[in-house]
């Protein structure tokens, strides 16, 4: 009998454009795995409304995100690409898992603390319980691996705990997934404030995949470095966070190690280094931007992709949900 492929799953919130952190921390790892795994990748639109969104922007961002997934190399023939809200089974499982996720666990989530500090006027229930929905997003598909950046590791760990708790109560139901975190690019920091991770909420330090080359170059040339008078390119995250972040971006994009990068820019200073990193990123993103723009002109194709993806995802998620409903004692439909 043919051995079943292992399963991979991940998602990104379409709350703005995709950025270099999303690409290096997550998507790049996804596209390399389509042959060996059964892959599910989605637009996490239900998560975005934990923070107020403009409806027209959310719709546009969701479609743009799909076009960028494909442009980043996720072939819809080999990967199941879908929109979270098209799979109601995920939200139903989310409710069940909410009842197996503890208040104390949710209170410890770093992302909840950060986001509630930033949105003090709208600390809603969804923002708090969001990790239980994320656990459902994951567990509905019984994946082996969840490829994410460093900042999502805590949510995947919570998912493992919830799955284990459910299995202990009701017998083997969920496969326990592993987070899959890249060696380089797992935590890309902002260019204008290298002590914070790159994020769309600080757009001046954030490089978007669809951004024009001249804008990307401007952001890199203005990147915050340090006041080391020798302006020496050396990897030292504690004392030189800005330079070290640029080095880690350059390393992730070119595949070079830190020693090789130090040698390459020895005695050349930041004035040569910063544009060199910018150019490497522009070269990396150019084909992605061009392909995404081509795809965005073909709405019918994008619609066919998310429809087929949503139907397949729904079938898979229902298999898990049916099992879960039965275990907790719901009468079958
Ligand atoms: P989100 O939308 O904030 O980020 C999407 C992915 O990009 C990674 N990432 C980064 N990696 C490196 N450096 C950065 N600066 C950086 N910023 C973001 C994130 O780690 C993530 O992999 N809750 C999730 C979305 C989600 C999800 C899921 C993920 C919902 N359901 C199920 C996996 C499985 C989120 O908000 O990620």
Boltz pocket constraint, residues with backbone or C-beta under 6 A from the ligand:
constraints:
  - pocket:
      binder: B
      contacts: [[A, 9], [A, 10], [A, 11], [A, 12], [A, 13], [A, 14], [A, 20], [A, 21], [A, 22], [A, 23], [A, 24], [A, 25], [A, 26], [A, 44], [A, 47], [A, 133], [A, 134], [A, 137], [A, 138], [A, 146], [A, 147], [A, 148], [A, 149], [A, 150], [A, 151], [A, 152], [A, 155], [A, 185], [A, 186], [A, 187], [A, 188], [A, 189], [A, 197], [A, 198], [A, 199]]
      max_distance: 6.0
